[in-house]
Amino acid sequence: MLEIACFEITSAETALRSVADRIEFCAEQQLGGITPNIEEFRYLKSVYRKPIYVMIRPKGGSFLYSDYEFEVMKRDILDFKNSGADGFVFGILTSGNTIDIEKNKILLEFAGEIPCTFHRAFDRTPDLENSVKTLIDLGFTTVLTSGGKNSAMEGKENLKNLIEKYSDQINILIGGGVRSGNISELKNYTLGKQFHSSAIPDYEIFANDDEIKKIKKNL
């Protein structure tokens, strides 16, 4: 399964027309992705049939949110849910970078039956195994991770371990610098089956259809 991270509508349309399986739609790549514009999302849903997962993140930086920001997240989930979101991507941590069980549980309840991915906030947690167990207990369907490192290649040992132990309970979505040039190595080493990439070649700013095809071909 190949998910393309799309930070603006041009990349989203490219990916939705491509061989990718779904997209993660967000905004502001330089912030690591935040909640996208809902009107752009509604347009995409009106034109394309491919699944669109929506990032719910009111700001860049840390994954610790104020009470106001948390209320915004709840409202955004309801708004995007009512507009046809196929999935949500979010993650709230405590001040100690552990998973905030209470707040994530509430967001999952707001999402209802719509599948939810815990994003790379996971990689900031001090104990990946305890964290993934918590996500399983909470009911997340997927965790997006680079194995606790800056990139999936750096974290491939941890990714292999997570997949071996937990992939029958939660989808381990490998992300973090995934490109056509390293996808085969990552797949063969980790035995992963789900990958996440922006598919943006070096020195470019938009997702590239040829890059998506190359990644997909090597899955």
C-alpha positions, 0 to 999 in steps of 0.5 A, a space after each residue: 500500500 502506497 500513501 502519498 503525503 500531499 501538502 498542497 492541492 497540486 500534489 494532491 491532484 497529481 497523486 489522486 490521478 496516479 497509481 498511489 493507493 491513497 493520499 494524506 492531505 495536509 498543508 504547510 510542508 515546512 511545518 511538517 503538515 497541518 490541517 488543510 483547507 476544507 474547501 480544497 478538500 471538498 473539491 478533491 472529494 467531489 472530483 476524485 474517488 481515491 481515499 483521502 486521509 486528512 491531517 488534523 493538526 492546528 499548528 506545527 512544532 510540538 504535539 502538545 496542544 492547548 485547550 483551545 487547540 484541542 477544541 479546534 481539533 475536535 471541531 475539524 474532525 467533525 467538519 471533515 467527517 461531515 465532508 467525506 473524509 476517508 481517514 484521519 491522521 493526528 497525534 497528541 503527546 504529553 509534556 513528557 512526550 508520551 502518548 496522551 491517552 485521554 485526548 487521543 481517545 476523545 478524538 478517536 470517539 469523534 472520528 467514530 468508524 473512520 480509521 485513524 492513523 497516529 502520525 510521526 509524533 510517535 517517533 518522539 516517544 521514549 519507548 516505541 514498543 510501549 507506545 505502539 501497545 498504547 495505540 493498539 489499545 486505543 484503537 488506532 488502525 495505523 501508526 506512521 513511523 520512521 522507527 524513532 529516527 529522522 528517516 526510515 533508513 536510519 530507523 529500519 532496525 526498529 521498523 523491522 522489530 515493530 513490524 515483526 511484533 505488532 503488524 498483526 494488530 496495527 498497520 505499520 506505515 513506513 515514512 520518513 524519506 521514503 523514495 524510489 531509490 531506497 524503497 526496495 531496501 526498506 521493503 526487503 529489510 523490514 518486510 513492511 507492506 505499507 509505505 508513505 512518501 511525499 514523492 517529491 524529487 530533489 530540487 522539486 516542490 510538488 509530488 511527481 507522477 514518475 516518482 510515484 510510479 517508480 515507488 509503486 513498481 518496487 513495492 
